[in-house]
Amino acid sequence: MAKAEIVIPRMGESIIEATITRWLKAEGDMINEDDAIAEIATDKVDSEITSPISGKFIKKFYNEGDTVAIGTVIALVANEDSDSINDTPKPVEIPVEAINISAMENSIKEENSIVEETSDKFYSPLVKSIAKAEGISLSELDTVKGSAKDGRLNKEDVLNYIKNRNISPEVKATPKQIIPETPKVISSSGDQIVEMDRMRKLIADHMVMSKHTSPHVTSFIEVDMTNIVMWRNKKKDSFEKREGEKLTFTPIFIEAAAKALKEYPGVNASVDGTKIILRKNINIGMATALPNGNLIVPVIKNADQKNLLGISKTVNDLANRARINKLNPEEIQDGTFTITNLGSFGSITGTPIINQPQVAILAIGVIQKKPVVIETPQGDTIGIRHMMIMSIAFDHRVVDGAMGGLYLKRVAEYLENFDVNQTI
C-alpha cells in the first residue's frame, strides 16, 4: 500500500500559514509523481505543491481561498495498491520554533483563532486569538501600530494595546485622526472595475506604510556610462555563448552599490524606534516586474562578497525564477538595500519608495546618448556620451542629505571608473 498526505510545507521561519489559491487537480484525477496539485500563497511568495507519488487524487480537505497552517494535511493521493484510505485530515503539527511562542500559548484552541472579519493585513493565529478573546475587531486591530518586521503586529503589541486601551480617550487613536479619510470614488457608466489581486493588495499596503513611516528625500546624479556600455557590448556575445545567458547592466549596478555600502554603512541600515541598526550583511534586493504587472524583490545575499560573474549568475537565476513563480521564501527576505531599474521601461529617472524596513533605495534611469562637455588637458570639447540619471530615496530620520548625496556620488564614481580591462 502506498499513499501520501499532501501538506502545506514549511516555507521560512516567519511564515506560519498559507492560502490555497487554486486547485490544479480534481478528486479522482490520475496524477504523476511531481505533478503540481495546488497553488498556494503567503504574504512572502507564491508557490506550487507537488505530489510525492504517482496515483489517484483521492481527497481534498480544503477549498480555494482557505487559509491553513504550515504542516496541515490538505489532500490525499494513493496508488492503485492502496487498500484503504483514511479521508480524515491529520491534526496540524506546527513546529514550535516556526511560531516562536510558548507551549501555553500554543494551546489556544483553533476555533478561537479566527476573527469573523476580513483584512488586507496579515495577522498570525496567536494575534487573532488574543484579539477575539478581548473583543477587538479586525477593523480596530488595523489601527494598532506593529513593531515586528514590515510593521506587523506581534503578541506584545496587542497586549500593550489592550493594557492601554481604556486608560483615556486620547490613548486610542483611529486612522481618521491620523490619516485623511480616503475620498469616496464613484464609478461611471462604462468604467471597468478590477479587484486587486492578493499581491497587489500587499504591495499597496506596503507602499502606504512606507510613506507614513519614513520622511522620504530624493537626490539625483548624472553618470557617464560610456565605458561600461562599450565594455558590455564587447563582452555580451562571448558571455552568452559561454554561459548560456545574457550579460545585463544590473550586476554592474549591484557591484557598485555594494562597494559603496561598505564605505557608507549608515545607508545599509534599519530603524527600530530610536535605535539605528547598522546591518553586518550587504543583501541587495532587485525590484523585478512580473508578467502580471505586479512586483517582487528577490535578494542577492552578501553581494559585497561576490565577483561580477557571481553576481551576474545570481541575478539571472533569481530574475528568471521570479517571472515563473519559482522563488523560495528565503530568497525575498532579509534585504538591507534595494535597487530598482526604471530605465528598463524607458524612464529617465524617478523617486522610488523605500522598501521597509530599509532606509534607502537606488533608482537607475535609462542610458541615453547625449552631447556633453568633455574636459581634456587641451581644453573642453563637446562629444557624444552614454549618460544616465541615477537617484536615491532615503529615510531622512537617519540619513541626512550629506550622507545620501555622498553615497550616491560614490556609486557614480565606481561606475565611471569601471575597469574596462577586466574579464568576466
C-alpha positions in Angstrom: 0.0 0.0 0.0 1.3 3.5 -0.8 -0.4 6.7 -0.1 0.8 10.2 0.5 -0.5 13.1 2.6 -0.2 16.4 0.8 0.8 19.0 3.4 1.5 22.7 3.5 5.3 22.8 3.6 7.4 24.9 5.9 8.4 28.0 3.9 10.6 30.0 6.2 10.7 30.8 9.9 8.4 33.8 9.7 5.7 32.1 7.7 3.1 30.1 9.7 0.2 29.8 7.3 -0.7 29.9 3.6 -3.7 30.4 1.4 -4.8 27.8 -1.2 -5.3 30.0 -4.2 -6.1 27.3 -6.8 -6.5 23.5 -7.0 -4.8 22.2 -10.2 -6.2 18.7 -9.9 -9.6 17.4 -9.1 -10.7 14.5 -6.9 -10.5 11.3 -9.0 -7.7 12.6 -11.3 -4.7 10.3 -12.0 -1.5 12.2 -11.4 2.2 11.5 -11.8 5.0 12.0 -9.3 6.0 15.6 -9.0 2.8 16.8 -10.7 1.6 20.2 -9.3 -1.6 19.7 -7.3 -2.3 23.1 -5.9 -1.1 26.7 -5.9 -0.6 28.4 -2.5 0.3 31.9 -1.5 1.8 33.5 1.6 2.5 37.1 2.3 6.0 36.5 1.0 5.8 34.4 -2.1 3.5 32.1 -4.2 4.4 28.5 -4.9 3.1 25.1 -6.0 2.6 21.9 -4.0 3.5 18.7 -5.9 2.7 15.1 -5.3 5.5 12.8 -4.0 4.0 9.7 -5.7 2.0 8.7 -8.8 -1.5 7.6 -8.2 -5.1 8.8 -7.8 -6.1 12.1 -6.2 -8.4 10.7 -3.5 -9.5 13.6 -1.4 -9.0 17.3 -0.8 -9.9 18.7 2.7 -9.9 22.5 1.9 -11.3 24.8 -0.7 -9.8 27.5 -2.8 -9.4 30.7 -0.7 -8.9 28.7 2.6 -6.0 29.8 4.8 -4.4 26.9 6.6 -1.4 26.5 9.0 2.0 25.2 8.0 2.0 21.4 8.4 -1.7 20.9 7.7 -2.7 18.0 5.5 -4.8 19.4 2.7 -5.2 16.3 0.4 -4.6 12.6 -0.1 -3.0 10.8 -3.0 -2.9 7.0 -3.3 -1.7 4.5 -5.8 -3.7 1.6 -7.1 -2.3 -0.8 -4.5 -3.7 1.2 -1.6 -6.3 -1.0 0.2 -7.6 1.7 2.5 -7.8 5.4 2.6 -8.3 7.5 5.7 -10.0 10.6 4.4 -9.9 12.4 7.8 -7.3 15.2 7.8 -4.4 14.7 10.1 -4.2 17.1 13.0 -1.9 20.1 12.4 1.5 19.7 13.8 3.4 23.1 13.7 7.0 23.2 14.9 7.2 25.4 18.0 10.3 27.1 16.5 8.3 28.1 13.4 5.9 30.1 15.5 8.2 31.2 18.4 5.6 31.1 21.1 5.4 29.2 24.4 3.7 25.8 24.9 0.9 27.5 26.9 0.2 30.0 24.0 0.3 27.0 21.6 -2.7 25.5 23.4 -5.1 28.2 22.3 -7.9 26.5 20.5 -8.1 26.8 16.8 -11.7 27.9 16.9 -10.7 30.9 18.9 -8.0 31.9 16.4 -10.4 33.3 13.8 -11.9 36.8 13.8 -15.1 36.9 11.8 -13.9 39.7 9.6 -11.5 40.2 6.7 -8.5 42.4 6.4 -5.8 43.1 3.8 -3.2 42.9 6.6 -1.6 39.7 7.8 -2.2 38.6 11.4 -0.8 35.5 13.0 -3.3 33.0 14.5 -2.0 34.0 18.0 -2.7 37.7 17.4 -6.1 36.8 16.1 -6.8 34.6 19.1 -5.9 37.4 21.6 -8.0 39.9 19.6 -11.0 37.7 19.6 -10.7 36.9 23.3 -10.5 40.6 24.1 -13.4 41.6 21.8 -11.1 43.5 19.4 -12.5 43.6 15.8 -10.2 43.4 12.8 -11.1 47.0 11.9 -9.8 48.1 15.4 -6.8 45.8 15.1 -5.9 47.5 11.8 -5.3 50.7 13.8 -2.7 49.2 16.1 0.9 50.0 15.1 3.1 46.9 14.9 6.8 46.7 15.9 7.7 43.5 14.1 9.2 43.1 10.7 7.4 45.1 7.9 5.2 46.8 10.6 3.4 43.6 11.6 1.7 43.1 15.0 3.2 40.6 17.4 1.8 39.4 20.8 3.5 42.2 22.8 2.0 44.9 20.5 -1.5 43.5 21.1 -1.1 43.1 24.8 0.3 46.6 25.2 -2.6 47.9 23.2 -5.1 46.1 25.5 -3.3 47.4 28.6 -3.6 51.0 27.5 -6.9 50.6 25.6 -9.2 52.1 28.2 -6.8 54.5 30.1 -8.2 57.6 28.4 -9.9 58.6 25.2 -6.7 60.2 24.0 -4.7 57.0 24.0 -7.0 55.3 21.4 -6.4 57.0 18.1 -8.2 55.9 14.9 -6.8 56.2 11.4 -9.2 59.1 10.7 -7.4 61.2 13.4 -4.0 60.5 11.8 -4.6 59.9 8.1 -7.0 61.9 6.0 -10.0 59.8 5.1 -9.8 58.2 1.6 -12.3 60.1 -0.7 -15.2 58.1 -1.9 -14.8 57.1 -5.5 -17.9 56.7 -7.7 -17.6 54.7 -10.9 -19.3 55.9 -14.1 -21.1 54.0 -16.8 -18.6 52.1 -19.0 -15.9 52.0 -16.3 -14.2 48.7 -15.8 -13.8 47.7 -12.2 -10.9 45.3 -11.5 -10.5 43.8 -8.0 -6.9 44.0 -6.7 -5.3 40.5 -6.5 -3.6 39.4 -3.3 -0.1 40.5 -4.2 -1.3 44.0 -5.4 -3.1 44.5 -2.1 0.1 43.6 -0.2 2.2 46.0 -2.4 -0.4 48.8 -1.9 -0.4 48.3 1.9 3.4 48.2 2.0 3.9 51.3 -0.1 1.4 53.3 2.0 3.0 52.1 5.2 6.5 53.1 3.9 5.4 56.7 3.1 3.8 57.1 6.5 6.9 55.5 8.2 9.8 57.3 6.6 10.2 61.0 5.6 11.4 60.5 2.0 14.1 62.7 0.4 15.4 62.0 -3.1 18.8 63.1 -4.6 19.9 62.8 -8.2 23.2 62.5 -10.1 24.2 62.1 -13.7 26.6 59.3 -14.6 28.7 58.8 -17.7 28.2 55.2 -18.6 30.1 55.2 -21.9 33.0 52.9 -20.7 30.6 50.4 -19.3 28.4 50.4 -22.4 31.4 49.8 -24.6 32.7 47.1 -22.3 29.4 45.3 -22.2 28.9 45.5 -26.0 32.3 43.8 -26.4 31.7 41.1 -23.8 28.0 40.2 -24.1 28.1 37.8 -27.1 31.0 35.7 -25.8 29.4 35.7 -22.3 26.1 34.5 -23.7 27.8 31.8 -25.8 29.9 30.6 -22.8 27.3 30.9 -20.0 24.1 30.4 -22.0 22.6 33.6 -20.5 22.6 37.4 -21.1 25.0 39.9 -19.6 22.9 42.8 -18.4 23.8 46.1 -16.7 22.1 45.1 -13.4 25.1 43.1 -11.9 27.3 46.1 -12.6 25.0 48.4 -10.6 24.7 45.9 -7.8 28.5 45.6 -7.6 29.0 49.4 -7.4 26.2 49.8 -4.9 27.6 47.1 -2.6 31.1 48.6 -2.7 29.7 52.0 -1.7 27.6 50.5 1.1 30.8 49.2 2.7 32.0 52.8 2.9 28.7 54.2 4.0 27.2 51.7 6.4 24.6 54.2 7.6 22.8 53.7 4.3 22.8 49.9 4.8 20.6 50.2 8.0 17.2 50.0 9.6 15.4 52.0 12.3 14.0 50.4 15.4 12.3 53.2 17.4 15.2 55.5 18.4 17.8 52.9 17.6 19.7 52.6 14.3 20.6 49.0 13.2 23.7 49.0 11.0 23.5 45.8 9.1 26.5 43.5 9.0 25.5 41.8 5.8 25.0 43.6 2.5 21.9 42.0 0.9 20.7 43.8 -2.1 17.2 43.4 -3.4 16.4 44.0 -7.1 12.9 45.0 -7.9 11.6 42.7 -10.6 8.5 43.2 -12.7 6.3 40.2 -13.1 4.3 39.3 -16.2 1.0 40.1 -14.5 2.2 43.6 -13.7 3.0 43.0 -10.1 6.4 43.5 -8.4 8.6 41.2 -6.4 12.1 41.9 -4.9 14.5 38.9 -4.8 17.6 39.4 -2.7 21.2 38.9 -3.7 22.7 37.8 -0.3 26.2 39.0 0.7 26.5 40.9 -2.6 29.8 42.5 -1.5 31.4 39.1 -1.3 30.7 38.1 -4.9 32.6 39.0 -8.0 30.9 40.3 -11.1 30.4 36.8 -12.6 28.9 35.5 -9.4 26.5 38.5 -9.2 25.5 38.0 -12.8 24.7 34.3 -12.4 22.7 35.1 -9.2 20.8 38.0 -10.8 19.8 35.9 -13.9 18.8 32.9 -11.8 16.6 34.9 -9.4 15.1 37.1 -12.2 14.2 34.0 -14.3 12.6 32.1 -11.4 10.8 35.2 -10.2 9.0 35.5 -13.5 7.8 31.9 -13.4 6.8 32.0 -9.7 9.6 29.6 -8.6 11.3 31.7 -5.8 11.7 30.3 -2.3 10.5 32.4 0.6 14.0 33.0 1.9 15.1 34.4 -1.4 12.9 37.5 -0.9 13.8 38.0 2.7 16.5 39.9 4.7 17.2 42.6 2.1 19.2 45.5 3.5 19.1 47.8 0.4 17.2 47.8 -2.8 17.8 48.8 -6.5 15.1 49.4 -9.0 15.9 49.8 -12.7 13.4 52.3 -14.1 15.5 52.5 -17.3 14.2 49.1 -18.3 10.9 50.9 -19.2 12.4 54.0 -20.7 12.1 56.2 -17.7 14.8 58.9 -17.4 14.7 58.9 -13.6 12.3 58.5 -10.7 11.6 59.0 -7.0 11.2 55.4 -5.6 9.5 54.4 -2.3 11.8 52.9 0.3 11.4 49.1 0.9 10.8 49.0 4.6 12.5 48.4 7.0 15.4 49.6 4.9 16.4 53.2 4.9 17.3 53.8 1.2 16.6 52.7 -2.4 18.6 53.3 -5.5 16.8 54.0 -8.8 18.5 53.6 -12.2 17.4 55.6 -15.2 17.6 54.9 -18.9 21.0 55.1 -20.6 20.9 57.7 -23.4 23.3 59.2 -25.9 23.7 62.9 -25.2 26.1 65.7 -26.2 28.1 66.6 -23.2 31.1 68.8 -22.3 34.3 66.7 -22.0 37.2 68.2 -20.1 40.6 67.4 -21.5 44.2 68.8 -20.9 43.9 70.5 -24.2 40.6 72.2 -23.3 36.9 71.5 -23.3 35.2 69.7 -26.2 31.7 68.5 -26.9 31.2 64.8 -27.5 28.5 62.1 -27.6 28.4 60.1 -24.4 26.1 57.5 -22.9 24.6 59.3 -19.9 22.3 58.1 -17.2 20.5 59.8 -14.3 20.6 57.9 -11.0 18.6 58.7 -7.9 18.4 57.6 -4.3 15.5 58.0 -2.0 16.5 57.9 1.7 14.9 58.0 5.1 15.6 61.5 6.5 15.2 60.3 10.1 18.6 58.7 10.0 20.2 59.5 6.6 20.9 63.2 6.1 21.4 64.9 2.8 25.2 64.8 3.1 25.3 61.0 3.7 22.7 60.3 1.0 24.5 62.6 -1.5 28.0 61.2 -0.8 26.8 57.7 -1.1 25.2 58.4 -4.5 28.3 60.2 -5.6 30.4 57.2 -4.6 28.3 54.8 -6.6 28.6 57.1 -9.6 32.4 57.2 -9.2 32.6 53.4 -9.1 30.6 53.3 -12.4 32.6 56.0 -14.2 35.9 54.4 -13.1 34.8 50.9 -14.2 37.8 48.7 -15.1 37.3 48.1 -18.8 40.2 45.6 -18.9 38.6 43.2 -16.6 37.2 39.8 -17.8 34.0 38.1 -16.8 
